Amino acid sequence: MSEGNAAAARPQRTVRKRRDIRERMERAVLADWETLEDEDIAIFTIRRPDGTDFPEFETGQYTLLAFWDQPSDDPRPRQLSIASTPLDRDFLEFYVILVRDALEDGSNTPGVFTGALWRHGPGDEILYMPRPAGRFTLARTAQPDVVCVATGTGLAPFVSMARTAWRAYQETGEAPRRFTIVHGVSYASQLGYAEELQRMAQDPGFGLVYAPTVSRPASDPGYTEAMCRGRANDLVRLHFGRETSGRVDPWFAGDLADILRERLTPEGAAVYLCGNPDMIADAKGSLAGAGFETEGRESQVITEDYW
Ligand SMILES: Cc1cc2nc3c(=O)[nH]c(=O)nc-3n(C[C@H](O)[C@H](O)[C@H](O)COP(=O)(O)OP(=O)(O)OC[C@H]3O[C@@H](n4cnc5c(N)ncnc54)[C@H](O)[C@@H]3O)c2cc1C
């Protein structure tokens, strides 16, 4: 075979365009939209256009969301934890912060997805991935106490877990696992879901303890002594008697120090950490130092880094 014929016989290598993952996503509609007092933080819901239920999911899981008008150089969908309960699947709720400093040059550019989200409003189309994903789930542990530590919108999966457990408790009068939720923010205006979690915490039979902590109390007119002070990871450090790291000396409001002495122990607690990766790495180090199993199948420390 001549060289020319050989070339003709070789299968042609077609240069395939990388498929835009958004083509595999389904259309939903942005439904409710509400910002907190800090308007860079929102709680929003999506619904299917035909009003049917979303597929099943477990509390703690996330889905992928995207817009068609995200910049063409970054069409990737973003992961967002589901804050609603799988018991109500006619909508999905999310808790999200507008990322303002997405570029390392400090140019204050809004994030690709969250920038687009803040340009849209109720009634607009949003894309979602039908199959929820993620292993940040309660089924991975069995300890009776569930201690949840979140920074910022990392609270979302814990809202889903608490709502679902609350509903079961309303029906049966029993709370199989006890939740303690530490929510770290810079300012009190960023404490989403505070009222709902406080309401659940008022029922002693449910056993939920809600502990918001503010890391800049001195410059925060919304701060009250009903809230803890300091970063979430510093409260964990304080609990275990380790040197703390932030500018504010951590402080436990009310009887939280006693509650954590009872609940945050390697014998009885599973610990779920969600949000800022620095908080997670630091808290995980404290827990490992205190005798918690933090690796492998038997790990009692479960983590979800948001970036
Ligand atoms: C499993 C998983 C679940 C997530 N769930 C949520 C959620 O429920 N709510 C939520 O707000 N975000 C969540 N995120 C983060 C989310 O996927 C996006 O990264 C975020 O919305 C920013 O996207 P963007 O396109 O606007 O920013 P990009 O243009 O992609 O910029 C990314 C940069 O923004 C910063 N960043 C990302 N997320 C945050 C954040 N939450 N707070 C401060 N800075 C951040 C980081 O520096 C990151 O490198 C989750 C991430 C993962 C991996």
Ligand as a Chemical Component Dictionary entry (heavy atoms), coordinates in Angstrom:
data_LIG
# 
_chem_comp.id                   LIG 
_chem_comp.type                 NON-POLYMER 
_chem_comp.pdbx_formal_charge   0 
_chem_comp.three_letter_code    LIG 
# 
loop_
_chem_comp_atom.comp_id 
_chem_comp_atom.atom_id 
_chem_comp_atom.alt_atom_id 
_chem_comp_atom.type_symbol 
_chem_comp_atom.charge 
_chem_comp_atom.model_Cartn_x 
_chem_comp_atom.model_Cartn_y 
_chem_comp_atom.model_Cartn_z 
_chem_comp_atom.pdbx_ordinal 
LIG C1  C1  C 0 -20.077 20.177 47.936 1  
LIG C2  C2  C 0 -20.190 21.692 47.878 2  
LIG C3  C3  C 0 -21.345 22.298 48.325 3  
LIG C4  C4  C 0 -21.441 23.690 48.305 4  
LIG N1  N1  N 0 -22.559 24.288 48.791 5  
LIG C5  C5  C 0 -22.640 25.626 48.861 6  
LIG C6  C6  C 0 -23.770 26.261 49.466 7  
LIG O1  O1  O 0 -24.714 25.614 49.910 8  
LIG N2  N2  N 0 -23.787 27.620 49.520 9  
LIG C7  C7  C 0 -22.746 28.374 49.040 10 
LIG O2  O2  O 0 -22.819 29.618 49.160 11 
LIG N3  N3  N 0 -21.664 27.797 48.444 12 
LIG C8  C8  C 0 -21.597 26.454 48.343 13 
LIG N4  N4  N 0 -20.524 25.862 47.721 14 
LIG C9  C9  C 0 -19.586 26.707 46.967 15 
LIG C10 C10 C 0 -20.136 26.848 45.515 16 
LIG O3  O3  O 0 -20.040 25.612 44.835 17 
LIG C11 C11 C 0 -19.373 27.886 44.685 18 
LIG O4  O4  O 0 -17.996 27.668 44.791 19 
LIG C12 C12 C 0 -19.693 29.278 45.149 20 
LIG O5  O5  O 0 -21.095 29.519 45.027 21 
LIG C13 C13 C 0 -18.928 30.313 44.335 22 
LIG O6  O6  O 0 -19.193 30.115 42.973 23 
LIG P1  P1  P 0 -18.906 31.290 41.945 24 
LIG O7  O7  O 0 -18.988 30.740 40.572 25 
LIG O8  O8  O 0 -19.763 32.468 42.265 26 
LIG O9  O9  O 0 -17.408 31.678 42.317 27 
LIG P2  P2  P 0 -16.111 31.385 41.438 28 
LIG O10 O10 O 0 -16.030 32.342 40.314 29 
LIG O11 O11 O 0 -16.085 29.931 41.092 30 
LIG O12 O12 O 0 -15.013 31.698 42.529 31 
LIG C14 C14 C 0 -14.614 30.662 43.408 32 
LIG C15 C15 C 0 -13.934 31.246 44.645 33 
LIG O13 O13 O 0 -14.912 31.806 45.496 34 
LIG C16 C16 C 0 -14.592 31.546 46.865 35 
LIG N5  N5  N 0 -15.766 30.891 47.489 36 
LIG C17 C17 C 0 -16.475 29.822 47.058 37 
LIG N6  N6  N 0 -17.507 29.541 47.870 38 
LIG C18 C18 C 0 -17.467 30.455 48.851 39 
LIG C19 C19 C 0 -18.261 30.669 49.983 40 
LIG N7  N7  N 0 -19.349 29.901 50.275 41 
LIG N8  N8  N 0 -17.915 31.700 50.800 42 
LIG C20 C20 C 0 -16.860 32.486 50.511 43 
LIG N9  N9  N 0 -16.059 32.325 49.440 44 
LIG C21 C21 C 0 -16.339 31.312 48.620 45 
LIG C22 C22 C 0 -13.363 30.698 46.867 46 
LIG O14 O14 O 0 -12.249 31.527 47.072 47 
LIG C23 C23 C 0 -13.328 30.127 45.488 48 
LIG O15 O15 O 0 -12.041 29.814 45.070 49 
LIG C24 C24 C 0 -20.387 24.484 47.774 50 
LIG C25 C25 C 0 -19.229 23.835 47.297 51 
LIG C26 C26 C 0 -19.124 22.468 47.366 52 
LIG C27 C27 C 0 -17.842 21.814 46.883 53 
# 
loop_
_chem_comp_bond.comp_id 
_chem_comp_bond.atom_id_1 
_chem_comp_bond.atom_id_2 
_chem_comp_bond.value_order 
_chem_comp_bond.pdbx_ordinal 
LIG C1  C2  SING 1  
LIG C2  C3  SING 2  
LIG C2  C26 DOUB 3  
LIG C3  C4  DOUB 4  
LIG C4  N1  SING 5  
LIG C4  C24 SING 6  
LIG N1  C5  DOUB 7  
LIG C5  C6  SING 8  
LIG C5  C8  SING 9  
LIG C6  O1  DOUB 10 
LIG C6  N2  SING 11 
LIG N2  C7  SING 12 
LIG C7  O2  DOUB 13 
LIG C7  N3  SING 14 
LIG N3  C8  DOUB 15 
LIG C8  N4  SING 16 
LIG N4  C9  SING 17 
LIG N4  C24 SING 18 
LIG C9  C10 SING 19 
LIG C10 O3  SING 20 
LIG C10 C11 SING 21 
LIG C11 O4  SING 22 
LIG C11 C12 SING 23 
LIG C12 O5  SING 24 
LIG C12 C13 SING 25 
LIG C13 O6  SING 26 
LIG O6  P1  SING 27 
LIG P1  O7  DOUB 28 
LIG P1  O8  SING 29 
LIG P1  O9  SING 30 
LIG O9  P2  SING 31 
LIG P2  O10 DOUB 32 
LIG P2  O11 SING 33 
LIG P2  O12 SING 34 
LIG O12 C14 SING 35 
LIG C14 C15 SING 36 
LIG C15 O13 SING 37 
LIG C15 C23 SING 38 
LIG O13 C16 SING 39 
LIG C16 N5  SING 40 
LIG C16 C22 SING 41 
LIG N5  C17 SING 42 
LIG N5  C21 SING 43 
LIG C17 N6  DOUB 44 
LIG N6  C18 SING 45 
LIG C18 C19 SING 46 
LIG C18 C21 DOUB 47 
LIG C19 N7  SING 48 
LIG C19 N8  DOUB 49 
LIG N8  C20 SING 50 
LIG C20 N9  DOUB 51 
LIG N9  C21 SING 52 
LIG C22 O14 SING 53 
LIG C22 C23 SING 54 
LIG C23 O15 SING 55 
LIG C24 C25 DOUB 56 
LIG C25 C26 SING 57 
LIG C26 C27 SING 58 
# 
